[in-house]
Amino acid sequence: VLQVCDELGIETAPAEVAAGMFIVPMQSWYSRDFISKTLRQQHASATDADAKVTIDQWIQWPFSCGSDDAWKFFMRMNEAALRATLVAKTAFERFCDQPAQVLTMTHFLTRPELKFDWTIPGIWDHIGCEGLDEQIRTIGSDVHVY
């Protein structure tokens, strides 16, 4: 996927797009444990609370636990880019004596308390990613786009 993005000219790496303005797209995959059973029972209909929906039956992962471990793989993929962005952000702030701005973005929810459509059975298994919120806070994101 990253190769195709590169061939199409789609940027997938963090970048300083203007002086002190960093855009940080983050890699992620869903974590089935992101939404607790308690939240499911509180918000989903009684018949849907335990629904399991498979959306990635054709995906072959290079690790034994498949999709259940994919989110951890993507969190590790973010680490080098986040370190590099932190270094660049710190350098800008030190030399320019003004705060840098960081905008992060993901395609999964970062915290379970954020709103989503509970009427779609099983969506809670594929809606969020553990670990994203911590990475976003570590980099000091000023704005996050989901």
Stockholm file with secondary structure:
# STOCKHOLM 1.0

chainA/1-146         VLQVCDELGIETAPAEVAAGMFIVPMQSWYSRDFISKTLRQQHASATDADAKVTIDQWIQWPFSCGSDDAWKFFMRMNEAALRATLVAKTAFERFCDQPAQVLTMTHFLTRPELKFDWTIPGIWDHIGCEGLDEQIRTIGSDVHVY
#=GR chainA/1-146 SS CHHHHHHTTCCCSCEEEETTEEEEECCCCCCTTSSCHHHHHHHSCTTTTTCCCCSCTTCCCSSTTTHHHHHHHHHHHHHHHHHHHHHHHHHHHHHHSSCCEEEEECSSBSSTTSCCCTTSTTGGGSSBCTTHHHHHHHHTCSEEEC
#=GC SS_cons         CHHHHHHTTCCCSCEEEETTEEEEECCCCCCTTSSCHHHHHHHSCTTTTTCCCCSCTTCCCSSTTTHHHHHHHHHHHHHHHHHHHHHHHHHHHHHHSSCCEEEEECSSBSSTTSCCCTTSTTGGGSSBCTTHHHHHHHHTCSEEEC
//
